[in-house]
């Protein structure tokens, strides 16, 4: 079944986004332009990698509005204007530095007093895996082929 012969009220996946916040903002923008949007996975937390494992936050629009929605996204999400935010990276690195410093400050006196084996210090890097982080990246957009610049 081609796109032209499909039911006009069928839904098309417009995007799969990493961040719940981005999904809500994009959906709000589209709804403001009169395009109904269904947000899949909106209950997933955006600070957890589990949202990616559960297929991210999908935005679905009616097939008849796919071209208009694609044109709006191209206008707003121009690749030349998008850049990675290094402010978040600096904040996470500061937090991890503080967290590691506190761990060393608490454990080091026990290690120096020979009350805790030095191997306990090797667990600190492994404990970093439990620190939640926001995976920042650009989502996957399934834009209408007629909206793409040639």
RAGINOR-V275438 format. One record per pair of residues at least 24 apart in sequence whose C-alpha atoms are under 6 Angstrom apart, sorted by the first residue. I is the first residue (numbers start at 0). J is the second residue. Records with the same first field share a line. If there is no record, write none. Layout:
BEGIN
I = J  J
END
This chain:
BEGIN
7 = 62  63
8 = 61
9 = 61  62
10 = 59  60  61  62
11 = 59  60  61  62
12 = 58  59
13 = 58  59  140  141
14 = 57  58  139  140  141
15 = 55  56  57  138  139
16 = 55  56  138
17 = 55  138
18 = 45
19 = 45
36 = 60
46 = 132  133
66 = 143
69 = 142  143
70 = 146
END
